[in-house]
């Protein structure tokens, strides 16, 4: 893991960087425990975390769920080519789909790249047939199903 000084954001001081690094490892760490590690008061650490949230540096605190443990067995990646005039409309529709976990506009000929989680292949096929292929402007869809996950992380690693 890089040291807090290696984080390339100039408006953060070393203390902010250390707080972010520690919370990235364990976002449930209490302000009291953070304060002991950093050498500040609990109130000072809480004020810094609140400021990081207000500035948008820390967007949210969340949990990461293992999809397989809750019956989600298909993890798929999609490269979707869309006619340029339909790009925003398609992206808006897909962003509302609960099975889609991430959606990006990528370089290249109007490509959307997205990730989806599905209970099984049938659920993924239903999504493709009833939700994706029917959208206006869809030119092609390349689907890749995950075989094995070696590493996965949420957000930026410091």
C-alpha positions in Angstrom: 0.0 0.0 0.0 1.4 3.4 -0.9 2.2 5.7 2.0 -0.2 8.6 2.7 2.4 11.0 1.2 2.2 9.3 -2.2 -1.5 10.3 -2.6 -1.4 12.9 -5.5 -4.0 15.4 -4.2 -2.4 18.7 -3.3 -5.1 20.1 -1.1 -4.9 17.2 1.3 -2.3 17.3 4.1 -0.5 14.3 5.5 -3.1 13.8 8.2 -6.0 13.8 5.8 -4.1 11.3 3.7 -3.5 9.0 6.6 -7.2 9.2 7.7 -8.2 8.3 4.1 -5.8 5.4 4.0 -6.9 4.0 7.4 -10.6 4.4 6.5 -10.0 2.6 3.2 -8.7 -0.4 5.1 -11.5 -0.3 7.6 -14.3 2.2 7.1 -15.9 1.0 10.4 -12.9 2.3 12.4 -14.2 4.6 15.2 -13.1 8.2 15.4 -11.5 7.3 18.8 -9.4 4.6 17.2 -8.4 6.9 14.3 -7.5 9.6 16.7 -5.2 7.3 18.7 -3.4 6.2 15.5 -3.1 9.7 14.1 -2.3 11.6 17.3 -5.2 14.0 17.2 -8.4 14.3 19.4 -11.5 12.4 18.4 -13.2 15.7 17.7 -10.4 16.9 15.4 -10.5 13.6 13.4 -14.3 13.7 13.2 -14.1 17.3 11.9 -11.5 16.3 9.3 -13.6 13.3 8.1 -16.7 15.6 7.9 -14.7 18.1 5.8 -13.4 15.3 3.5 -17.1 14.3 3.0 -18.2 17.8 2.4 -15.4 18.4 -0.1 -16.4 15.2 -2.0 -13.1 13.5 -1.4 -14.9 10.8 0.5 -18.1 10.1 -1.4 -19.7 7.5 0.9 -19.0 4.7 3.4 -20.3 1.3 2.2 -20.0 -2.4 2.5 -18.8 -4.8 -0.1 -21.0 -7.9 -0.5 -19.7 -11.2 -2.0 -22.4 -11.8 -4.7 -21.9 -15.6 -4.7 -22.8 -15.7 -1.0 -26.3 -14.2 -1.7 -27.1 -16.3 -4.8 -25.7 -14.1 -7.5 -23.7 -16.5 -9.7 -23.3 -14.6 -13.0 -21.0 -11.6 -13.2 -20.9 -10.2 -16.8 -19.2 -7.4 -18.6 -20.8 -5.7 -21.6 -19.4 -3.5 -24.3 -22.3 -1.9 -26.0 -22.0 0.1 -29.2 -24.6 2.8 -29.5 -25.5 5.3 -32.2 -24.2 8.7 -31.0 -27.6 10.4 -31.0 -29.0 7.7 -28.6 -26.0 7.5 -26.2 -27.4 9.7 -23.4 -30.8 8.1 -23.6 -29.4 4.6 -23.5 -27.0 5.4 -20.7 -29.8 7.0 -18.7 -32.0 3.9 -19.1 -29.2 1.4 -18.2 -28.2 3.4 -15.2 -31.6 2.7 -13.7 -31.3 -1.0 -14.0 -30.7 -2.7 -10.6 -28.6 -5.5 -12.1 -26.1 -3.1 -13.6 -23.4 -2.2 -11.1 -21.3 0.1 -13.1 -21.7 2.0 -16.4 -19.0 4.0 -18.3 -18.7 5.8 -21.6 -15.5 4.6 -23.1 -13.3 5.9 -25.9 -13.8 4.3 -29.3 -16.9 4.3 -31.5 -19.5 5.3 -29.0 -19.0 2.5 -26.5 -20.7 2.0 -23.2 -18.9 -0.5 -20.9 -20.9 -1.9 -18.1 -20.9 -4.6 -15.4 -23.9 -6.6 -14.3 -24.7 -9.2 -11.7 -27.4 -11.8 -12.3 -28.7 -14.7 -10.3 -28.2 -17.1 -13.3 -27.8 -17.2 -17.1 -31.5 -17.1 -17.6 -31.8 -13.8 -15.7 -28.9 -12.4 -17.8 -30.6 -13.5 -21.0 -33.9 -11.9 -19.9 -32.0 -8.7 -19.2 -30.4 -8.8 -22.7 -33.6 -9.6 -24.5 -36.1 -7.4 -22.7 -34.0 -4.5 -21.4 -30.9 -4.0 -23.5 -31.5 -5.2 -27.1 -34.8 -3.2 -27.2 -33.2 0.2 -26.5 -33.0 2.6 -29.4 -29.7 2.9 -31.1 -28.1 -0.3 -29.9 -25.7 -1.4 -32.7 -23.8 -4.2 -31.1 -23.3 -5.9 -27.7 -20.3 -7.9 -26.7 -20.8 -9.9 -23.6 -18.1 -11.5 -21.4 -19.0 -13.7 -18.4 -16.5 -13.7 -15.5 -15.0 -17.1 -14.8 -12.8 -16.3 -11.8 -12.3 -13.2 -9.7 -8.7 -12.7 -8.6 -9.1 -9.1 -7.3 -11.9 -6.7 -6.9 -12.1 -3.4 -5.2 -14.4 -0.4 -4.8 -13.2 3.1 -5.2 -9.7 4.4 -5.5 -6.9 2.7 -3.6 -4.6 5.2 -1.8 
